[in-house]
Amino acid sequence: MALVGTPWFDLDLANACAVCADGRVQGVYRKHFLPNYGVFDEHRYFAAGRDLVLLRLGDVTVGITICEDVWQPGPPATDLSLAGAQLIVNLSASPFHVGKAEDREEMLVTRARDTSAYFAFCNLVGGQDELVFDGHSVVLDEDGEVIARAAGFEEELLVVDLDPTEAMGRRLRDVRRRELDRSREREPRVDVIELGGGSEARTDGAAEPVTPFEAELEQMRRALTLGLRDYVEKNGFSDVVVGVSGGIDSAVTAALCAEALGPERVHCVSMPSRFSSEGTRADARAVAEGLGSSFREIPIEPEVEAFHEALADELDGGLGGLAAENLQARVRGVLLMALSNTYGWLVVSTGNKSELAVGYSTLYGDMVGGFALLKDVFKTDVYRLADHLNERAGREIVPRSTIDRAPSAELRDDQRDSDSIPTYDALDPVLRAYVEDDRSREELLAEFDATVVERVLGLVDRAEYKRRQAPPGVKLRPKAFGRDRRTPITNRFTG
């Protein structure tokens, strides 16, 4: 017998679970709750189900749910319990963000206790565009105790022996069930599928595995590598190319690419200008050599000068200021895309969430590429990830000089990021509160420096047109730019 998640069409299209046994579909359960928030658009496509499906496996009765069905208190989980389900299974594609696995399991603990039923939660593993599905499948008893938990971020066959008939005694003593039964507006239709006896229990005496949750930084690392690997391989790319500048963002990006794909599939390209320091040029080479990836250095000064000459007659006084700075980034983007077109490599861009939030990035320059790996990683978290990568490796994957150097785009003499935007220690807390927590201007002004708040809010709102043109990247936070945070580009309201 197999439970298979699938779209199912009869009178309407449903998000469904097909019960397959003896070479045919024995029945279909249609998902009841269709989320329409964040990254979910199920109401746009599917019709909601109303009926319940129970499976009879010998002496055990199993109820079926799909994903959001168990995030809601009450039915259908409580209705399945009242109909006799001793084990409730949940087929899920629950997307990852940092801390989601722990929160999700706490919810499942509550559902198990509320229904006095065993729960088997089976979650998808893998990446799809910006979403990562983290696994962490789990089995709980009727008291909400974890019996077994699968690993995160990797496929695993989790085999668990259960005797859910033990839950019946507790259920008979639970007086809450009587009130729950009386309070129902209607009794749902129940489709009971008889499938014969259950499988034989194992006799090897093996204990059920309870794989511990990963720490926060390790969750981030594994989600980033899984999301990148699946994006590259499922879309038919063999290798990736990364523009390495000697800065921390490109170093962390290259290191994560090497972990995800293997260093031989990662190609590092340094494109120094006359503003590039010897230190950053040396660090760019050191990153590639430390990873064991190929390295190319392509100076961009000839191309930059050619553009200046071409525009000299058109522009009074020639190209200067921000336009001259952005020209360098765009020349680099052209070179990376030329390598991509020639060799079929995917360009992985290196910008982080802090830069993307305030528009401290160049369209068709450092934003160019097919995948933006650090798109949902704040700059302060990039530093934490760099230290974490070094600690795991037991050596300097990211050079210490890169971590300690003041961040700079090196597009003009003595440039620092803090010349254009607040320091990242001041910027990131405001961004978290505004972008992820939806805090109002008044709330932010009461908590943070007023000058920083006003500056940041203006930058974030004006940069939406850039973010709309950015490549997809791994979602790590509850609210990522894109489908999570949908704001118009054209918006004269300023609050």
C-alpha positions in Angstrom: 0.0 0.0 0.0 1.3 3.5 -0.8 -0.1 7.0 -0.2 0.8 9.3 -3.1 0.3 13.0 -3.1 -1.0 14.2 -6.5 -3.4 16.7 -8.2 -6.7 14.9 -8.8 -9.4 16.0 -11.1 -13.0 14.7 -11.2 -15.6 17.5 -10.9 -12.9 19.9 -9.6 -9.2 20.0 -9.3 -8.0 18.9 -5.9 -4.7 18.7 -4.0 -5.1 15.1 -3.1 -3.7 11.8 -1.7 -4.3 8.7 -3.7 -4.5 5.4 -1.8 -2.8 2.8 -4.0 -2.9 -0.9 -3.3 -3.2 -4.1 -5.3 -2.3 -2.4 -8.5 -5.0 0.3 -8.5 -6.2 3.5 -6.8 -8.4 2.3 -3.9 -9.6 5.8 -2.9 -8.7 9.5 -2.9 -8.5 12.0 -0.1 -8.9 15.7 -1.0 -7.2 18.4 1.1 -9.5 20.4 3.2 -7.6 23.6 4.1 -6.0 25.5 1.1 -3.5 28.1 2.3 -3.4 31.4 0.5 -0.7 33.3 2.4 3.0 33.8 2.0 4.3 31.5 -0.8 1.0 29.6 -1.0 -1.6 30.1 -3.7 -3.7 27.0 -3.4 -7.1 28.8 -3.5 -6.1 30.0 -7.0 -5.9 26.4 -8.3 -7.7 23.9 -6.1 -11.1 23.1 -4.7 -11.3 22.2 -1.0 -12.3 18.7 0.0 -15.0 18.0 2.7 -14.9 14.3 3.2 -12.7 12.0 5.4 -10.8 8.9 4.4 -10.0 6.1 6.8 -7.9 3.1 6.0 -8.5 -0.2 7.8 -5.2 -2.2 8.2 -6.2 -5.2 10.3 -6.9 -3.9 13.8 -5.5 -0.4 13.1 -7.5 2.5 11.6 -5.5 5.2 9.8 -6.7 8.7 8.9 -5.2 10.7 6.1 -4.5 14.5 6.0 -2.4 16.8 3.8 -0.1 19.5 5.0 -2.2 22.5 6.1 -5.0 20.2 7.4 -3.1 19.6 10.6 -1.9 23.2 11.0 -5.5 24.1 11.8 -6.9 23.1 15.2 -10.0 21.0 15.2 -11.2 19.2 12.0 -10.2 17.3 10.0 -7.8 15.8 12.6 -10.4 15.8 15.4 -13.1 14.5 13.1 -10.7 11.6 12.1 -10.1 10.8 15.7 -13.9 10.8 16.5 -14.4 8.5 13.5 -11.9 6.0 15.0 -8.5 6.9 13.6 -5.8 5.7 15.9 -3.0 6.9 13.6 -3.2 10.1 11.6 -0.7 10.4 8.7 0.1 13.8 7.1 1.6 14.1 3.6 3.4 17.5 3.6 5.4 19.9 1.4 6.2 22.3 4.2 8.8 24.8 3.1 11.8 25.7 5.3 12.8 28.7 7.1 15.2 28.9 10.1 13.4 27.5 13.1 10.5 26.1 11.2 11.2 22.4 11.9 11.1 23.0 15.7 7.9 25.1 15.5 6.2 22.6 13.2 7.0 19.8 15.6 5.5 21.7 18.6 2.3 22.1 16.6 2.3 18.3 15.9 2.7 17.6 19.6 -0.4 19.6 20.3 -2.4 17.9 17.5 -1.4 14.4 18.9 -2.5 15.4 22.4 -5.8 17.0 21.2 -6.8 13.9 19.2 -5.3 11.2 21.4 -3.9 9.7 18.2 -0.5 8.7 16.9 0.8 11.1 14.2 3.1 10.2 11.3 4.3 13.4 9.5 6.1 12.8 6.2 7.7 16.0 4.7 9.2 16.6 1.3 13.0 16.9 0.9 14.6 19.1 -1.8 14.7 22.5 -3.5 12.3 24.1 -5.9 13.2 27.6 -7.1 13.6 29.6 -3.9 11.9 27.1 -1.7 13.7 24.4 0.3 11.8 21.5 1.8 13.7 20.3 4.8 12.3 16.8 5.6 12.5 16.3 9.4 9.7 13.8 9.1 8.5 12.6 12.6 6.4 10.1 14.3 4.7 10.9 17.7 2.6 8.9 20.1 -0.8 10.0 21.5 0.9 11.9 24.3 2.9 14.0 21.9 6.2 12.2 22.6 8.5 11.9 19.7 9.1 8.2 18.8 11.2 8.7 15.7 12.6 11.7 13.7 14.3 11.5 10.3 17.2 13.6 9.4 16.8 17.1 7.9 17.8 18.2 4.4 18.4 14.7 3.1 16.2 11.8 1.9 15.9 9.0 4.4 13.7 5.9 4.8 12.3 6.0 8.3 10.8 2.6 9.5 8.9 2.7 12.7 7.0 -0.1 14.5 3.8 1.1 16.1 0.9 -0.4 18.1 -1.6 2.5 18.0 -4.3 0.4 19.7 -2.6 1.4 22.9 -4.0 4.9 22.4 -7.6 3.6 22.7 -7.6 3.4 26.5 -6.5 7.0 26.9 -9.1 8.0 24.4 -11.9 6.3 26.2 -11.0 8.2 29.4 -10.8 11.6 27.6 -14.1 13.4 28.4 -13.2 16.2 26.0 -14.1 14.0 23.1 -17.8 13.9 24.2 -18.1 17.7 24.1 -16.1 17.8 20.9 -18.6 15.4 19.3 -21.6 17.4 20.5 -20.2 20.7 19.2 -19.8 19.6 15.6 -22.1 21.4 13.2 -22.3 18.4 10.9 -20.9 14.9 10.8 -18.6 14.6 7.8 -18.9 11.8 5.3 -16.3 9.1 5.9 -14.9 6.9 3.2 -13.6 3.7 4.8 -11.1 1.7 2.7 -10.5 -1.9 3.8 -6.9 -3.0 3.0 -6.5 -6.2 5.0 -3.9 -6.9 7.7 -1.0 -4.6 8.5 2.7 -5.5 8.0 4.6 -7.7 10.4 6.6 -5.9 13.1 10.4 -6.0 12.9 12.1 -8.6 15.1 15.6 -7.0 15.1 14.9 -5.0 18.3 16.4 -1.9 16.7 15.6 1.3 18.5 13.8 4.0 16.5 16.1 6.8 15.5 15.5 10.4 16.8 17.8 12.5 14.8 18.5 15.8 16.6 17.7 19.1 15.0 20.6 21.1 13.6 21.8 24.4 15.2 20.7 27.6 13.4 23.8 28.2 11.3 24.0 24.5 10.3 20.4 24.7 9.2 21.2 27.7 7.1 24.2 26.0 5.6 22.4 22.9 4.7 19.4 24.7 3.3 21.6 26.9 1.1 23.6 23.9 -0.3 20.5 21.8 -0.8 18.6 24.6 -2.5 21.6 25.4 -4.8 22.3 21.8 -5.7 18.7 21.0 -6.7 18.4 24.3 -8.7 21.6 23.5 -10.6 21.0 19.8 -11.2 17.2 19.9 -11.8 17.6 22.6 -14.4 20.3 20.8 -16.3 23.5 22.7 -15.4 26.8 21.0 -14.9 28.9 23.7 -13.3 28.6 27.2 -11.8 30.7 30.4 -12.1 31.2 32.9 -9.3 32.7 36.3 -9.5 35.2 36.4 -6.5 36.2 39.9 -5.4 38.2 39.1 -2.3 35.1 40.2 -0.2 33.2 38.1 2.3 30.0 37.6 0.2 31.8 36.1 -2.8 34.0 34.0 -0.6 31.0 32.5 1.3 29.1 32.0 -1.9 32.0 30.1 -3.5 32.5 28.0 -0.4 28.8 27.0 -0.3 28.9 26.2 -4.1 31.9 23.9 -3.6 30.1 22.1 -0.7 26.9 21.7 -2.7 28.4 20.6 -6.0 32.1 19.7 -5.4 35.0 22.1 -6.0 35.6 20.8 -9.5 32.2 22.1 -10.6 32.9 25.7 -9.3 34.8 28.2 -11.4 36.0 31.3 -9.7 36.7 34.5 -11.7 38.4 37.6 -10.3 37.9 40.8 -12.3 40.0 43.5 -10.7 39.9 47.1 -11.6 42.4 49.9 -10.9 40.6 50.3 -7.6 41.1 46.7 -6.5 43.7 46.4 -3.7 46.4 43.8 -3.6 44.8 42.4 -0.5 41.5 41.6 -2.2 43.1 40.3 -5.3 45.2 37.9 -3.2 42.2 36.8 -1.1 40.2 36.1 -4.3 42.9 33.7 -5.5 43.3 32.2 -2.0 39.6 31.4 -1.8 39.7 29.4 -5.1 42.9 27.7 -4.3 41.7 26.8 -0.8 38.5 25.2 -2.2 40.4 23.4 -5.0 38.3 25.2 -7.7 39.5 26.7 -11.0 40.6 30.3 -10.9 40.8 33.0 -13.6 41.8 36.6 -13.3 40.5 38.9 -16.0 41.4 42.6 -15.4 38.5 44.9 -16.5 40.4 48.1 -17.0 40.7 47.8 -20.9 36.9 47.3 -21.2 36.1 50.1 -18.7 38.4 52.5 -20.6 36.8 51.5 -23.9 33.4 52.5 -22.6 34.7 55.8 -21.3 36.1 56.6 -24.7 32.9 55.6 -26.5 30.9 57.9 -24.2 33.3 60.8 -24.1 31.7 62.7 -27.0 28.2 62.1 -25.8 28.7 63.2 -22.2 29.9 66.7 -21.3 33.0 66.0 -19.1 32.8 62.3 -19.7 31.4 59.5 -17.5 31.8 60.1 -13.8 30.3 59.6 -10.3 27.9 56.7 -9.7 27.6 56.0 -13.4 31.3 55.4 -13.6 31.2 53.1 -10.5 28.3 51.1 -11.9 30.0 50.7 -15.2 32.7 48.6 -13.6 30.1 46.3 -12.0 28.3 46.0 -15.4 31.5 45.1 -17.2 32.0 42.3 -14.8 28.4 41.1 -15.4 29.0 41.0 -19.1 32.2 38.9 -18.6 30.4 36.4 -16.3 27.5 36.0 -18.7 30.0 35.5 -21.6 31.6 32.7 -19.7 28.1 31.3 -18.9 27.0 31.4 -22.5 30.3 29.8 -23.7 30.6 27.0 -21.3 27.0 26.5 -20.1 27.8 27.5 -16.5 25.2 29.0 -14.2 26.2 32.4 -12.9 25.7 32.4 -9.1 25.5 36.0 -7.9 26.9 37.0 -4.5 24.7 39.9 -3.1 23.1 39.5 0.3 19.7 40.5 1.7 21.0 43.6 3.4 22.3 45.0 0.1 19.2 43.9 -1.8 16.9 45.5 0.7 18.4 49.0 0.4 19.3 48.8 -3.2 23.1 48.8 -2.6 23.6 46.8 -5.8 23.9 47.4 -9.5 21.3 46.2 -12.0 23.0 44.2 -14.8 26.2 44.3 -12.7 26.7 42.4 -9.4 23.0 41.4 -9.6 23.5 39.5 -12.8 23.1 35.7 -12.7 20.8 32.8 -12.7 20.7 32.2 -8.9 21.2 34.5 -6.0 22.4 32.2 -3.2 22.6 34.7 -0.4 19.5 36.6 -1.4 17.8 35.9 2.0 21.0 36.1 4.2 21.6 39.4 6.1 25.1 40.7 6.0 25.6 40.1 9.7 24.6 36.4 9.1 27.1 36.2 6.2 29.9 36.9 8.7 28.5 34.3 11.1 28.3 31.7 8.2 31.9 32.5 7.3 33.1 31.6 10.8 30.8 28.5 10.8 32.3 27.3 7.5 35.8 27.7 8.8 35.0 26.0 12.1 33.4 23.0 10.3 36.4 22.7 7.9 39.0 23.2 10.7 40.8 25.7 8.5 40.3 29.0 6.7 37.9 28.3 3.9 37.1 32.1 4.1 40.4 33.9 4.7 40.6 35.7 8.0 41.7 38.9 6.2 38.5 38.8 4.2 36.4 38.5 7.4 38.3 41.3 9.1 38.5 43.8 6.2 36.0 46.7 6.2 33.4 45.9 3.5 33.8 47.8 0.3 32.7 47.5 -3.3 36.1 48.9 -4.4 34.5 51.0 -7.2 36.4 54.2 -6.2 39.4 55.1 -4.1 39.0 54.4 -0.4 35.4 53.4 -0.7 33.5 51.8 2.2 30.0 50.4 2.3 29.3 52.7 5.3 29.8 55.7 3.0 26.5 54.9 1.3 24.5 52.9 3.8 24.4 52.6 7.6 26.8 50.1 9.2 25.5 46.6 9.0 25.2 46.3 12.7 22.8 49.2 12.7 21.1 48.3 9.4 20.2 44.7 9.9 18.1 45.0 13.1 16.0 47.7 11.4 15.6 45.6 8.2 14.5 42.6 10.3 11.9 44.6 12.1 10.6 46.4 9.0 10.8 43.7 6.3 10.2 40.5 8.3 8.2 41.7 11.3 6.1 44.3 9.4 6.8 46.9 12.1 5.4 50.4 11.4 7.5 53.5 11.1 6.2 54.7 14.5 7.2 51.4 16.2 10.7 51.6 14.6 11.2 55.2 15.6 10.4 54.2 19.2 13.1 51.5 19.2 15.9 52.5 16.8 17.9 55.6 15.9 15.5 58.0 14.0 18.1 58.9 11.4 18.8 55.3 10.6 15.1 54.4 10.4 14.1 57.2 8.1 17.0 56.5 5.8 16.5 52.7 5.7 12.7 52.9 5.1 13.3 55.3 2.1 16.0 53.0 0.7 13.9 49.9 1.0 10.8 51.3 -0.6 12.7 52.8 -3.5 14.6 49.6 -4.3 11.6 47.5 -5.1 12.2 47.9 -8.8 15.7 46.3 -8.4 14.5 43.4 -6.3 11.8 42.6 -8.9 14.6 42.0 -11.4 16.9 39.9 -9.1 17.4 36.2 -9.7 15.7 33.6 -7.4 17.5 32.6 -4.3 17.1 30.3 -1.3 14.4 31.4 1.2 15.7 31.2 4.7 13.5 33.6 6.6 9.7 33.6 7.4 9.3 36.6 5.1 11.7 36.7 2.1 11.6 39.2 -0.8 9.4 38.1 -3.7 6.3 36.0 -3.1 6.4 36.5 0.6 6.6 40.3 0.5 4.5 41.6 -2.4 4.7 45.4 -2.7 4.2 47.6 -5.8 7.1 49.3 -7.5 4.9 52.3 -8.3 3.6 53.6 -4.9 3.5 57.2 -4.1 2.2 56.6 -0.6 5.0 57.0 2.0 3.1 56.6 5.3 
